[in-house]
Amino acid sequence: MVSTYTANKRIEQPGFNDYVDTWDVPVNNDWAIIDLALGGSVSINTTGLSGNITLLTAQYQPLKIVLTGTPTGAINYRVPSGVGGLWVVRNNTSGGQTVTIDSLAGGSAVTIPAATNTLVTCDGTASGMFLAINTSPAAAGSTTQVQYNSAGLLAGSANFTFDGTTASLAGLAVLGNTVLGDASGDTLTINGTAVAIPNTLNIGTNTLFLQPTGTKVGIGTATLGSEMLTVAGVIYSTAGGIKFPDGTSQTSAAAAVAGSNTQVQFNDGGSFGAEAAFTYNKTTDLLTVPSLTVGTLATLASVAIAGGTMTGVAISGGSISATTTIGPLTGCMMFFPGPAANIPANSLLCYGQAVSRTTYAGLFAKISTAWGVGDGSTTFNLPDFRGRTPAGIDNMGGSAAGRLTSTTMTPDGNTVGATGGAQTTSHNHGGATGLPNEFAFLGGGANGSVTSTHTHTVSTDVLSSVQPTALGCWIIFL
């Protein structure tokens, strides 16, 4: 006959006439399983695992199941359907993942808290897995008394109570820092609805002194002045400084100014500094600067230049007006008399090249595609002034002057970006001269006449049309 096995621990039950003269084999195996069920232990590594995992026979036979390692997510171990028993499950996993155990037959699961032993049981049916022991000790003392450990047992005291809203404590010893209230603005209420000090509060021999009315505070002294706060010593702010009634704060003591009257103050290594040549006169509203570098566009109400040079300034009517912008204007061109490698940093050479519409968005907004569309989407062309001189469009101001037309410019003289002209021109007089008629000469022939032909050869000349010229680079400002 064939052996059978018990449902819960898979203990072998030999069949009739099985294991003749070898009964020690199943008996010893069965006793080993029984020993595991009574006090055996198995360790299961959860590293890299998650989800539902069904326990193997060798894993659910021992009494104690120890889970170790680091699972990648919540993990649930399942006892096979039909298997019942009692187990002590130890959660020694790391990583904070949820660990549970249930029965594959269905029903509830039991959560195994980290670093704890949990006694669980199931009968192998859909009723599920349960805590084997689920009892709570009885509360000590009377209603509202806070529970505390008294020699390993719960205890209560009438001196320490909590009614669900208010905690009452007869005495309090504070060790370390104590925070009353929180960042959301909670308040501490004493004696009902308001903070009240029935008697003088003296903490640490005048370290903190409060009047009975609570309206004045003394720090380091019990002799209070007329102000709300009296301090016997130096007030020290570690952060934030001192805030004044006008809402301003001061985080450091006011430092003495440097130099003499009207001299502008500047940071000189952490201290105030001043220079005689850098002044501001409030009466005349005049700022005097020995030299000035403007890195970006600036608008000045007025500028006085004495013994110096100001570059890149637009002047209207012989003086710098209130709307004068200092610095080159985007899209404006200038003749640069130096080599191409030395042009200003905020400019580009004008040789018809395609440049980025994004990188040079400001320039693109000014000249658009007047000098070429580039690739049609991401680039545009700059003017090409190689070997060319600029001229105003013929209809500038609204009416055409007729000086530049489609005869000399392509497409015409009224389009920004049009080009034309040539370095040389051909000059051709055309045809030939001659005297094909008969002329009479004295002394010739019977009638005194001779027929003669007289011609001249006319050539085509190539003339230079370049005016006296000096070369440099045309640049456009960004």
Beta strands, then each sheet from edge to edge (+ up, - down):
strand 1: 4-5
strand 2: 12-13
strand 3: 41-45
strand 4: 51-54
strand 5: 64-68
strand 6: 75-79
strand 7: 85-91
strand 8: 99-103
strand 9: 110-111
strand 10: 117-122
strand 11: 130-131
strand 12: 148-150
strand 13: 153-155
strand 14: 160-162
strand 15: 167-169
strand 16: 201-203
strand 17: 208-210
strand 18: 217-219
strand 19: 229-231
strand 20: 242-243
strand 21: 249-250
strand 22: 266-268
strand 23: 271-273
strand 24: 279-281
strand 25: 286-288
strand 26: 298-299
strand 27: 325-326
strand 28: 333-336
strand 29: 347-349
strand 30: 354-356
strand 31: 379-381
strand 32: 409-410
strand 33: 419-420
strand 34: 424-428
strand 35: 432-433
strand 36: 438-439
strand 37: 450-451
strand 38: 456-457
strand 39: 460-464
strand 40: 473-477
sheet 1: 1+ 2-
sheet 2: 3+ 5+ 7+ 10- 11+
sheet 3: 4+ 6+ 8+ 9-
sheet 4: 12+ 13-
sheet 5: 14+ 15-
sheet 6: 16+ 17- 18+ 19+
sheet 7: 20+ 21-
sheet 8: 22+ 23-
sheet 9: 24+ 25-
sheet 10: 26+ 27-
sheet 11: 28+ 40- 29+
sheet 12: 30+ 31-
sheet 13: 32+ 33-
sheet 14: 34+ 39-
sheet 15: 35+ 38-
sheet 16: 36+ 37-
end
